[in-house]
Amino acid sequence: MPAEPGREILAVSVLNLQGVLFRNRDLYGWLRRRKPVAKIGFSIFVYDLTGDSDAHVQLARVYLKAGPAELALPELKKALRLDPENREAERLLAELARPG
């Protein structure tokens, strides 16, 4: 499924959705409440994150917990562009800015 220009797509394996390979088995649990826009075979679920501030915050949390942590920053900035009053995105950005 090719992404349209400006569309933000996330493809996640079912193993990751179920947390089979992670210490935190609920790392992608936030996606279970969402309906995939497509499924590739029986193993990859595709989600449309376009315009979804909360999805970008949740993805930033994944990066902060499982890495690479530097990918959290652009996700949080996207979340705030979409919703300038997103308090969780602000809180996580402030956490990232703290030294140490």
ABEGO torsion letter per residue (X at the ends): XBBBBGBBBBBBBAAAAAGAABABAAAAAAAAABBBABBBEAABBBBBABGBAAAAAAAAAAAAAAOBAAAAAAAAAAAAAABAABAAAAAAAAAAABBX
